[in-house]
Amino acid sequence: MISTWARKAVVPVFAGAAVIAAATPAAAQPNQQDGLINVNVGDVTILEDVNIGVAAQVAAQICGVSVGPVAVLGRAVDRSGDTRTVCESDQGPVTLRQN
């Protein structure tokens, strides 16, 4: 049988470890797909934390291209976290970025 002293010493250690383990998973997931991205023109963010479909429509309109390929590019940005350039405009590159 475990002594009262040992029980009092072991329980806080395991409780502390459980609290640390519960807090760790959020920090371990740097790339969270949430379906939201940013649209930048040059160094200006024109849309922030918007749905991929909305971002694709706006970027396609600015660039004068079809929405479908831009939406595919937006999903890739959301998955990978990489920044992708849709086109070059007079104001600078039109880019999609992870939020």
C-alpha positions in Angstrom: 0.0 0.0 0.0 1.2 3.5 -0.9 1.9 5.7 2.1 -0.1 8.9 2.5 3.1 11.0 2.0 3.8 9.3 -1.3 0.3 9.8 -2.5 0.4 13.5 -1.6 3.7 13.8 -3.5 2.7 11.9 -6.7 -0.8 13.3 -7.3 0.4 17.0 -7.8 3.1 15.8 -10.2 0.7 13.9 -12.4 -1.9 16.7 -12.2 0.7 19.2 -13.3 1.8 17.0 -16.2 -1.8 16.6 -17.3 -2.2 20.4 -17.4 0.9 20.9 -19.4 0.0 18.1 -21.8 -3.5 19.6 -22.3 -2.0 23.0 -23.2 0.6 21.7 -25.6 -1.5 20.5 -28.7 -2.6 24.0 -29.6 1.0 25.1 -29.9 2.0 22.0 -31.9 -0.3 22.9 -34.8 1.1 25.8 -36.7 -0.8 25.2 -39.9 -4.4 25.2 -39.1 -6.7 25.1 -42.1 -9.6 27.4 -41.4 -10.8 28.3 -44.9 -9.7 31.9 -44.4 -6.9 33.8 -46.2 -5.7 37.4 -46.8 -5.5 39.2 -50.1 -2.7 41.7 -50.6 -2.0 44.2 -53.4 1.6 45.3 -53.1 2.2 45.8 -49.4 -1.4 46.6 -48.6 -3.8 44.0 -47.2 -7.1 44.6 -48.9 -9.0 41.6 -47.4 -8.1 40.0 -44.1 -9.4 36.7 -42.7 -11.9 36.2 -45.5 -13.4 33.0 -47.0 -11.3 31.5 -49.8 -14.2 31.9 -52.3 -14.5 35.6 -51.6 -10.8 36.1 -51.7 -10.6 34.2 -55.0 -13.4 36.4 -56.5 -11.8 39.6 -55.5 -8.3 38.6 -56.7 -9.6 37.2 -59.9 -11.5 40.5 -60.6 -8.4 42.6 -59.9 -6.2 40.3 -62.1 -8.8 39.8 -64.9 -8.6 36.0 -64.7 -11.1 33.1 -64.0 -12.1 32.5 -60.4 -11.7 28.7 -60.4 -7.9 28.6 -60.6 -7.5 31.4 -58.1 -9.8 29.4 -55.7 -7.5 26.4 -56.1 -4.5 28.6 -55.4 -6.3 29.9 -52.3 -7.0 26.4 -50.9 -3.3 25.6 -51.5 -2.3 28.7 -49.5 -4.7 27.7 -46.7 -3.2 24.2 -46.5 0.5 25.0 -46.8 0.8 28.5 -45.3 2.8 29.6 -48.4 2.2 33.0 -50.0 1.1 32.7 -53.7 1.1 35.5 -56.3 -2.0 35.6 -58.5 -0.7 38.3 -60.9 1.3 41.6 -61.1 -0.8 44.8 -61.1 0.3 48.4 -61.5 0.1 48.7 -57.7 2.2 45.6 -57.1 1.8 41.9 -56.9 -1.7 40.5 -56.0 -0.9 37.8 -53.4 -2.9 35.3 -51.3 -1.5 34.7 -47.8 -2.4 32.5 -44.9 -4.3 34.5 -42.2 
